[in-house]
Every structure is written in structure tokens, then in C-alpha cells.
Amino acid sequence: MKSVIVVGAGIWGSSLALRLAETGWRVRLVEQHVPGHVRQASAGETRLLRCSHGADDWYAKLAWRARDGWRRLGERAGEDLYLEAGMLWFAKEPEGWEHASAQVLGGLGIPYEVLGPDEGARFFPGFRGDDLSFLLWEPNAGVIRARRATQVTARLALAAGVELVRGVAAPAEGTAVRVGEEVLRADRVVWACGAWLPALFEVPVSVTKQDTLHFAAPAGWTTPGVPAWVDHSSSRYGHGDVDGVGLKATSDVEGGPYDPESGTREVDAISEAWAREYLGRRFPALADAPVLFRQVCQYALTPDAEWVIAEAGPGVWLLGGDSGHGFKHGPALAEYVAGVLDGDFAPEPRFGLHRRASAKGLRTSGLS
Ligand SMILES: Cc1cc2nc3c(=O)[nH]c(=O)nc-3n(C[C@H](O)[C@H](O)[C@H](O)COP(=O)(O)OP(=O)(O)OC[C@H]3O[C@@H](n4cnc5c(N)ncnc54)[C@H](O)[C@@H]3O)c2cc1C
């Protein structure tokens, strides 16, 4: 039986562990805390699922496949992990990022509609879109209950035979991992360590602090009734209230350098001010909504927002650099990486350890 050690029980490591266990691998999953712990990027309350990725079609296809994966996972778990609320993109430029996205969606047969800015009021009470050229409607996009989905994925992985090893893993010679006094060996090792990866290996990844804000929702501002939204040019995004945590309105602009283990978990005052300023401008009814919930998380950013899926040495794989857009792909990415580990195909060259040029067309942020 082929054996693998996966380090990191975020959504990437847990999804991969589940997939490999269900396709005949003996899997050990090493985690320094517990699956779903609040420092990991996968423990945000919610994450958006969108197929729009500007001019890129690879991630659009993967997200579309992942949508099926989330729905199947929800059915297995007996709970709605994915809320298919739809997503509205607020497009300022007539031929900008959203236009390119629509072209790709059309080419792939992924449903979308182009709406006038005034139609925003159909979705959001009191919506103001007078600065916009059009709205791009993705009806099958939506919101994933992220932390819950991570816990469920890890639980299903254990039920499928994955052995969870608690401890801090360090690289050892060959396809081995040191955890405390013990050295674990397997045919393959996958380091799916999120923002901790650059401290372990030479990777083109930097880590930034990201503040998330949720506001008390007035009646009628609940998702899935209210869709998710993204303003790419302003680097703002959000959705209605999910599970009473409040409606999310936050920024995708990258924050300052951050240590995921010891960094402060206090939100900066400026993040709250920005979120409130945007809400007041776009959704005047929410201008005075009180903050209900704050969460600090971190991005593991590559310069070009392309991921890292690379073999660092024979049988030793690095899986990281999610660049703030990796959650939604979890189940489909696991299938892809399992194919790589099974030797069915090599990963795309774009995921290598080469020097990367700066680009951000894959993110929901048009600003730096
Ligand atoms: C504010 C914010 C908003 C986001 N919004 C979206 C969104 O809307 N849509 C989307 O698709 N994505 C989004 N993302 C990105 C998404 O959250 C990440 O792509 C995804 O969670 C990455 O998962 P991961 O498993 O790689 O990392 P993590 O979830 O961080 O997991 C890594 C795990 O590895 C463990 N680990 C690390 N080192 C070791 C070690 N040496 N030994 C043992 N264990 C170790 C850590 O404890 C951790 O549990 C967002 C991210 C942030 C921060």
C-alpha cells in the first residue's frame, strides 16, 4: 500500500488526506494544533466561491469542479456547507477584469449574466451603483461555511482511515518527517502548511495580516437570500449574515508582514474605518451598523498569486502559496494533487519554485 504523510490540517491538507485515503493510500496527517484551529487560514467563518478569475480559465474550471465537491461533501455530512447565494461583481470599467471574467465563463459554459448598475437594488436594499459600468452576476457562486467545512473534512478523513498525529513537524532526510522525538517515514511527504510554509522551506511566499469585519445585519440582510459581492477595483468584498455572525464587509488589500503563530489577533482601527466607509458609500442603509465580529487571518501570497505545487526533493512535495484564493478549490485541488502523487501527470509549470513576476489578476483585489 502506498503511504503518505501530509503536514497541515487546513482545508488543503485535510482535503488531500481525505482524497488519498479514499483512493488507497495509507495516510498520516500531522497537525500542530487541531483541525479548524483559529490561527489557520481555513478557520475563517466563511469563504467565497467564485468562478470568475479574470482572463484565466484554469482556476475557473477548478472552481466549477470544486462546487460539485462542496455539494457532495455537504450531502455526506448532512449539512449545508455551501450556500449557493450567487455573487454580484461591481464593475467600474466596461472592458476590465469583470469583462474578461465573463468572456471566460461564457467559453466554459459557466452561467453568468450582465446586469445594469441599477439592478443592484433587486439584490441589496438601497444599493448605490452610480459609479459602476455594469454588474456581473454569477448565480452559482456563493459562500462556504469555511471553518465548519474544514472540521467536517478532517472528521471524514479520520473516518476514512487517516491517522491524525498531533505535533510540530520538521523536515527530516528523504521522505521523512520529525515530530518531537519520532521520525515518521512514508513513500511521499506533502507539506501543506499554509502561512507556516516559508519558515520551513525556500518558497516564493510572503505572509500578510488580514483583518475581517462582520456587522450586525438589519432584517433582510441574510445570506443565502442576499448574495455575495465583490468590488474588484476597490478590493472590497462581503456577503449577508450567515449563522448570526453578521454581514461581512472587508478588504482584500494585502496587509503588513505577519507571523501566523505569534502575530496579534487584534483588528487594526483603519480596517474598521475602511469597511465602514465602503458600506456607507455602497449600501447607505448599513452606514451605522455596529461591528459584531472581528477576525484576524493571514494570506500566504506568491508574487503572481499562482499557487505552489512543487517537488522540493524526491517524493517531498510543497503545497502552499494559496494567495488568499485557495479555500473554494479544496476538494478539486485535492483531486488534482492526488493525480500528481499517483504519477498520472506533472503539475502545471506555473506552480513551480521559479522566481515569480508580480501579478495579481487571480485575486479579488485590483489594488495593492
Ligand atoms: C481574510 C481571508 C479571506 C479569504 N477569503 C477567501 C475566499 O473568499 N475564498 C477562497 O477561496 N479563499 C479565501 N481565502 C484563502 C483561504 O482561506 C486559504 O486559501 C486556505 O484556507 C488555505 O488553506 P491551507 O490548508 O493551505 O492553510 P491553513 O488553513 O493555514 O492550514 C495550514 C495548517 O498547517 C499547520 N501547520 C503548519 N506548519 C506545521 C508544522 N510544522 N507541523 C504541523 N502542522 C503545521 C497549521 O497549524 C495549519 O493548521 C481567504 C484567506 C483569508 C486570510
The ligand as a Tripos MOL2 file, in Angstrom:
@<TRIPOS>MOLECULE
LIG
   53    58     1     0     0
SMALL
NO_CHARGES

@<TRIPOS>ATOM
      1 C1         -9.1580   37.0030    5.3130 C.3       1 LIG1
      2 C2         -9.1030   35.8930    4.3040 C.ar      1 LIG1
      3 C3        -10.1150   35.7620    3.3740 C.ar      1 LIG1
      4 C4        -10.0670   34.7350    2.4370 C.ar      1 LIG1
      5 N1        -11.1010   34.6260    1.5660 N.ar      1 LIG1
      6 C5        -11.1320   33.5910    0.7040 C.ar      1 LIG1
      7 C6        -12.2560   33.4030   -0.1230 C.ar      1 LIG1
      8 O1        -13.2200   34.1680   -0.0820 O.2       1 LIG1
      9 N2        -12.2460   32.3380   -0.9620 N.ar      1 LIG1
     10 C7        -11.2030   31.4640   -1.0280 C.ar      1 LIG1
     11 O2        -11.2620   30.5340   -1.8140 O.2       1 LIG1
     12 N3        -10.1330   31.6080   -0.2240 N.ar      1 LIG1
     13 C8        -10.0730   32.6520    0.6320 C.ar      1 LIG1
     14 N4         -9.0100   32.8080    1.4740 N.ar      1 LIG1
     15 C9         -7.8810   31.8810    1.3640 C.3       1 LIG1
     16 C10        -8.1440   30.5800    2.0880 C.3       1 LIG1
     17 O3         -8.5390   30.8070    3.4140 O.3       1 LIG1
     18 C11        -6.8640   29.7530    2.0290 C.3       1 LIG1
     19 O4         -6.5430   29.5800    0.6560 O.3       1 LIG1
     20 C12        -6.9780   28.3740    2.6380 C.3       1 LIG1
     21 O5         -7.6130   28.4060    3.8700 O.3       1 LIG1
     22 C13        -5.5600   27.8090    2.7810 C.3       1 LIG1
     23 O6         -5.6240   26.5780    3.4410 O.3       1 LIG1
     24 P1         -4.3290   25.7970    3.8590 P.3       1 LIG1
     25 O7         -4.7730   24.4550    4.2680 O.co2     1 LIG1
     26 O8         -3.3090   25.9190    2.7970 O.co2     1 LIG1
     27 O9         -3.6970   26.6320    5.1000 O.3       1 LIG1
     28 P2         -4.1560   26.7170    6.6180 P.3       1 LIG1
     29 O10        -5.6230   26.6670    6.7280 O.co2     1 LIG1
     30 O11        -3.4810   27.8930    7.2240 O.co2     1 LIG1
     31 O12        -3.5950   25.3970    7.2600 O.3       1 LIG1
     32 C14        -2.2280   25.1660    7.4300 C.3       1 LIG1
     33 C15        -2.1080   24.2140    8.6110 C.3       1 LIG1
     34 O13        -0.7790   23.7200    8.7080 O.3       1 LIG1
     35 C16        -0.4690   23.5640   10.0770 C.3       1 LIG1
     36 N5          0.9940   23.5480   10.1970 N.ar      1 LIG1
     37 C17         1.8530   24.4560    9.7190 C.ar      1 LIG1
     38 N6          3.1130   24.1160    9.9780 N.ar      1 LIG1
     39 C18         3.0610   22.9620   10.6550 C.ar      1 LIG1
     40 C19         4.0540   22.0980   11.2060 C.ar      1 LIG1
     41 N7          5.3640   22.3700   11.0870 N.pl3     1 LIG1
     42 N8          3.6550   20.9740   11.8590 N.ar      1 LIG1
     43 C20         2.3360   20.6780   11.9730 C.ar      1 LIG1
     44 N9          1.3560   21.4570   11.4700 N.ar      1 LIG1
     45 C21         1.7110   22.5870   10.8120 C.ar      1 LIG1
     46 C22        -1.0820   24.8140   10.6990 C.3       1 LIG1
     47 O14        -1.2520   24.6650   12.1010 O.3       1 LIG1
     48 C23        -2.3900   24.8800    9.9560 C.3       1 LIG1
     49 O15        -3.4070   24.1820   10.6270 O.3       1 LIG1
     50 C24        -9.0040   33.8260    2.4150 C.ar      1 LIG1
     51 C25        -7.9730   33.9380    3.3660 C.ar      1 LIG1
     52 C26        -8.0260   34.9540    4.2960 C.ar      1 LIG1
     53 C27        -6.9210   35.0780    5.2940 C.3       1 LIG1
@<TRIPOS>BOND
     1     1     2 1
     2     2     3 ar
     3     2    52 ar
     4     3     4 ar
     5     4     5 ar
     6     4    50 ar
     7     5     6 ar
     8     6     7 ar
     9     6    13 1
    10     7     8 2
    11     7     9 ar
    12     9    10 ar
    13    10    11 2
    14    10    12 ar
    15    12    13 ar
    16    13    14 ar
    17    14    15 1
    18    14    50 ar
    19    15    16 1
    20    16    17 1
    21    16    18 1
    22    18    19 1
    23    18    20 1
    24    20    21 1
    25    20    22 1
    26    22    23 1
    27    23    24 1
    28    24    25 2
    29    24    26 1
    30    24    27 1
    31    27    28 1
    32    28    29 2
    33    28    30 1
    34    28    31 1
    35    31    32 1
    36    32    33 1
    37    33    34 1
    38    33    48 1
    39    34    35 1
    40    35    36 1
    41    35    46 1
    42    36    37 ar
    43    36    45 ar
    44    37    38 ar
    45    38    39 ar
    46    39    40 ar
    47    39    45 ar
    48    40    41 1
    49    40    42 ar
    50    42    43 ar
    51    43    44 ar
    52    44    45 ar
    53    46    47 1
    54    46    48 1
    55    48    49 1
    56    50    51 ar
    57    51    52 ar
    58    52    53 1
@<TRIPOS>SUBSTRUCTURE
     1 LIG1         1 GROUP 0 **** ****
